[in-house]
Structures are given as C-alpha cells and as structure tokens.
Amino acid sequence: MSEARQAFGIHTEYIDLLQFLKATGIAATGGEAKAIVDEGLVAVNGEAEARRRRKLRPGDTLDLALDPAEAWVILEREA
C-alpha cells in the first residue's frame, strides 16, 4: 500500500479492535464491526486478524481490505 497511514491516537494502554472500528467510523455498529473482522478484512501488523477483541497498542498497524482499502497506525496520545 503506497498511501500514508492514517493515525489514531489513544490515551489508554490499548483499544480493542471492535472499539477501534466503531471509533474511526469504519463500522457504524457493533454488528458491522464484527462482520468486518469475521469476513477476514483486517490485518494487524501484517498478519490476518480474526480476534474481535484484539488489543491494539501504540505502534500497531492495521490494514483493512475495504473498498477503498484503508491503512492505520495506533499512536499514543498525550492525556
């Protein structure tokens, strides 16, 4: 993927994958977020991710096989 990653800042130790998908607006509902993960459209740090509650920490990267594809990085946000 040649485009720059979008940044998502967190002020806690982690955010779980479903919360991330809803917070970014990628998924409008929890059911939609679950479907995105269950359909295998998410890769975390370059590896396919099927765990809905995967803990995302600063430094983690996400690639979403959507149309259009999206690339994100989790950053630590100042409190």
N, C-alpha and C positions, 0 to 999 in steps of 0.2 A: 504494500500500500504506500503510495508515494505522497499522499497528503499528510499534513501535520496532524498530530493527535490533539483532540480537544481535552482540556484539563477539567477535572472535577476535584474540588478541594473538600477535605473532610477535617473536622476538628476533634474527632474521636479516634480511638485506636483503629477502628475498622468500620466498614459499612457492608451489609450483606448484599449479595448480588441482586436479589429481588428489590430491595430498597433502592439500590443504585438505578436500576432500570426505571423505576417509578419517579425517582427524584430528578432524573435527567429528562423526563418526558418521552423517553423511548417507548415506554409502556404506559398506557393510560390507567390501567387497573392491575390489581394483583394477578388476576386470571390471565391477562395478556402477558404479563412478565413471566409467569410460569410457562406459558406456551412457548415463548421465545427460547427459554432455557431448554425445555423438553424437546423442542424441534432441532436442537443442536446448533443453534445460530450464534453461540457465544464461545469465544476462545479467551482464556486468561493467560497472560504471559506466554502466548504462542501455543497453548495446548487446549484442546476442546474441553469445555466445562459443562458437566451435567448436574452439578450440585446446586440446587436453588439457593441454599443458604451459604454459599461460598463466601468467606470473609475476604473482602478486598481491603488491602492496606496500602499506605503511600508507597509509590514505586511500581505498583501493579499496573499492567497494561491490559486493555480489553479491545478485542476486535469483534465486531458484530456483523454477521453476514446478512445484512438487510439490504434493501434497495432504496436509496443508495447505501453502500457499506459505511460503517462508522468506526472510528478508532479513538480510544480514550486512554487517558492516563490518570491514575489516582494520585493526588498531591496532598501534602499536609498543609492545612490552612491554619493561619495564626488565630488563636482564640480571641 
